[in-house]
Amino acid sequence: MAYLQEFRKKIAEVVGAPVPEVQILGRTKCIVAGHKGLYSLSEDEVVIRRWDGRLLLRGRGLHVEDADEEEIRIGGEILAVEFAAE
C-alpha cells in the first residue's frame, strides 16, 4: 500500500493535480481517491467532485463509510457508476 501512495504522490507532482482513482469492490463498496468533495449525497445517489469532472454513483442505501482529504469510501448497494466531465 505504501508503494501505491508514493506512486500517487509522484504522478500528482508531474500532473499538478491529485491522481483520480476509483475502486469498485463487488457491488457494495466504492473507494474514490483524489476527490475534491461531494456535490450531493442521498441513499439513492452520490455525486463526488474530482479534478477531472464528477463521479455519479446510483444505488440503494448509499452512505459515506469514511472520508478524508484523500479518499471517500461509499457503502451500500451500487447499481450504476457514471463519469461526467465538468
ABEGO torsion letter per residue (X at the ends): XAAAAAAAAAAAAAAGBBBBBBBBBEAABBBBBGBAEBABBBAABBBBBBAAEBBBBBEBGBBBABBBAABBBBBEBBABBBBBBX
